[in-house]
Amino acid sequence: MFSKLKNQTSRNLLIGNPDLERVKINFCDFWPGFNKHNNYFVDLLKREYCLEITTDPDFLIYSVFGNEYKKYKCTRIFYTGENVRPNFSDCDYAFTFDHIDDPRHYRLPLYAWWEDADKLIKPSNLDFEAILAQKTRFCNFVYGNPSALKRINFFKELSKYKQVDSGGILLNNIDQIITEKHKVEFIQNYKFTIAFENCEQKGYTTEKLVQPMLVYSLPIYWGNPLIDRDFNTRSFLSYYDFNSEDELIERLIDLDQNDDLYLQYLQEPYYKNNEINEYVDPHNILKHFQYIFEDSIEIIAN
């Protein structure tokens, strides 16, 4: 099917170099405000393909916010950054957070959508002492979900040592509300950021860890027990490296009171060997898309 697409013409919107292989594609059932012409997958795929965005696609990428996908009789590719597993009775392929040993599945955690993967590679010329000097505040907590009790309780426990600035609508104590748009800017002056997920699940890591990394605020992370497969846990405080929450807080206090110890964490690369991990490496993701586009299967929707 894919080999027949190259020379087709269409009045539909084309994105990318028209001299490249053409792929007829569409998106549906994504979150409100999703732009099917400008998103992570489009930005990635247009490097290698000319994308034809059409209501009569050969490949449909869909998510969890609806059931429109059921109308499409083509190759279905499921994507979610949520804590949801693929149903291979509905889709032919899937990209999710999960560690699934299946050739139809590719692990693509949500944080990949948040920022280009190479932005977490630490430059060799960073002045770490200057970065530390800019960290004039202790720790922040920016959340709105009242049901995530694990991080709420951690916030309360850590606050017994020193005030943790809560800038979200939940437990706000700074007399202003920090929106998601301004969150990274807000946390850049903090030594620590509470980076707890909504829930705990192997493989499930969102932008909550990446946001403080972008501005060299030391994350305190909980949520994915396998986080060491994605990142170098010597570069942040992983809940899973400690025998108890009390032990984690004791270590955090040590770092707060000892600049040399704090700098040891700050100087560590986020990725192992300071190289993009295999999951968010664009070359690996494009290779999997190539496999999907060229695979000959009997599609689920038949």
N, C-alpha and C positions, 0 to 999 in steps of 0.2 A: 504493500500500500504506500509506504513512505516514498519509494523510488519514483512513483508516478506523479508526485506532487510538484516536482521541481519546475516544470514548464507550464503549469497551470496559470491561467490569468483569472483575475477576479476584481470586482468593484469594491470588495471589502477592504477595510483598513489594513495596510501593510506596514509592518514595523521592522526595521533592519535593512541590511544590504540586499537589494533585489537579485543580486547575482548569486546569493547563497541558496542552499536548499530551502524550499518553502514548506512550511508546516501550517496546516489549517488547524486552528486551536481556538478554544473559548474557555471562559471561566464562569462559574456560578456558585451560589450558596456560600459566599464569603461574608465577612463581617460588614456592617453598615459603613459606607464610605469607601469601600474597596474599589480601586480603579483597575479595570481589566486591561487597560492600555499602558499602565505605568505601575509596575509592582516588581517584587523580587524576582519572580520567575521570568517575566518579560525582559528585565534588565540582563538577566543571566543568559537566556536563550538567544537573544538577538546578537550575541557575540558570534554564534555559530550558524544561526538560521535566519531566514526571512520569515517572520511570523505573519500569518494572515488571520486576523481576528474576525471570526465569522460565527453566525448562528447555525451554520451547517459544518461543524468541525469534524476532523478525523480524530482529534484528541481533545477531551474535556478534562480540565482540572477543576475539581469542586471541593468544597469544604463542608462544615457541619451545620451551617446556619440556614438550613432549608432543605427542600426535597426536589428542587427543579432538575437536579441531575438525572432523575428517573426518566425524564422526557427524551434524553439523548441516546441514540442508538449508534454509539461510536466507542472507541477506546476510552475508558473512564480512569482518571488518575485522581486518587483521593489525597488531599493534603489537610493536615490540621496541626496547629501548634498547641491545641488544647490537650488535656489529659484524656484522650479518646483513642481507642484502637481501631484499626481499619477492619471493615467487614468485606472480606474478599468474595462474598456473595453479591456485592453491589459494585465493586471496583475491580479493575484488572491489575492496577499497580497502586502503590501508596508511598507517600512521603509523610512520616510522622516522627515524633520524638523517641519512639520506642526502640529497644534493641531486639529486633525480630530477625531471626535467621531464615530468610526467605528471599529468593531472587526477585520477587515482585516488590519488595519493600526496600526503601532507602531511609536511613535515619537522618532526619534533618530537623534538629531542635529549633525551637522558636527563636532563640537568640540570633540565629542566622539572618532573620528578617530585620533585626534591629539596626545593625550597622555592618559595613563591609568588614569581612573577617580579618583583613590585613591591618585594620586600625588597632587591633589588640596586640600587634607585634611591637615590642618596646624598642625604640631607637637606641642605638649604641651610645649616643651622645647626651642622654638624659642627665640633668643635674638633680640627683635625688635629694640632696640636702636642701636645694632651693624649693623643690616640691614640698618637702616636709615643712619648711618654713611658712609655706602658704596655708598649711592646715591649721587654721586658728581656732577651729571648733572641734568638739569631741566626736559626737556620733549623731547620725540622723536616722529617721524612720518616716517614710512617706508612703502611706497606705490608706485605703478606704474600706476594705472588706472586713466587716466585724466578725466574720465566721472563722477566720484563720487564727485559731486560738494559740497555736504553737508560737507564732511570731509575736502575738500580743503579750503572751506570758513572758517571752524573752525580753521584750521591751521593758516590761515592768521590773523584771529582775535586774537588768543592767542599769536601770534608772536608780536603783538603790545605791549604786556607786557614784554616779554623776548624772546630771540631766542629759537625757537623750532628746534632741529636738525633733518633735513630731510635726512635720509640715503638711501632712495630708489631712483629709477630713476626719480621719480616725484618730482619736486621742490627741487632737491638735493642741499644742502648747506654745506656739510662737506668734499667735495673733495674725497669721496670714495663711492662706491656702495655696500650696504649691501645686500647680497643674502638671500633668504629664509632660506637656510641652517644655516646661521650664525646670523639670526635675534634675536633669544632669547639671545644669548651671547652678542649681541650688546646692547640690551635694559636693561641689568641687572643693569647698573650703573645709570639709570635714575629714578628720583622720580615719573615721570608720563609718561604714554604712551597713545597717541591718538589711541583708539581702536574702530574706526568707521567701520561698515560694508559698502559694496558697495551700499546697498539699505536698505530701511526700510520695514520690514515685520514681523508680529506677529509670534514668534517662531523661526525666522531665526537667529541663532547665530553660528558663525564659530570659527576658531582657533584664530581670532584676539583678542578676550577677554582672552582666556586661556594663550596665549604666555606671556603677562606681568605678569599674576598671577603666573606662574611657577617660576619667579625670583623676585617676590614681588615688582614689579614696579606697581604703582597705575594706573589701567586702567581708561581712560575717555571713556565711552561707549555710542554708539548710534547704533540702528539698529533693535533691537527686543523690542517692547514696553512691552512685557510680560517677560522681562528678570528676574524679581523678582521671577518667578516660577522656574527658574534654579539655581539662585545664591542669596546670601545675598547681597543686594544692599548697605548695610552699609560698605562693604569691598572695594568698588570702587565708582567712580563718575558716576552715571547713568544719562544720559541726561533727562530721564523721571521723575526724582525726583525734577526737577527744573521748575519754571514757565517760564523761558526764558533762552536763551543762555548766555545773559549777567550775569544772576544770577549764572549760572553754572561757568562761568569764574571767577566771584568774589569769589565764594567758593574755587575754585582751587588756586587762589592767596592767600587766607587766609591760606590754607594748606601749601602752599610753604613758607609762612612767619612765620608759627607757628608749630614748631616741635611737640608739645604736641597734637595739633589737628590732624596733619598728623598721629601720632602714634595711635590715636583712630581708624582710618580707617585701618591701617596696622594690628592692633591686632584683628580685626574682622575676623571670619572664612569666607572663600569664599562660602562654602555651608551652608545652614541653619543648625544650631546645629552641624556644622562640620561633617556632614554625607552626603555621596554621594546622589545626587538627584535621584528620581525615574526613570528618563528617561535614564540615563547612568549607572544605577546599573546593573552589568552583570547578576545577578540572574533574574531580570525582563526580560532582553532581551532574555536570554536562555529559560525562561518560555514561551515567545511568540513564539520562534522557535519550542519548543515542541508542542505548539498548532498547528502551521502550519504543522509540520511533521505528526501529528496524526489526523488532521482534515480530514473528509470525505466530499469532495465537488466534484461537476462537474466542472472541470477546464475550464478556458477560452479558452484554445487552442484546445479543442475538436471540 
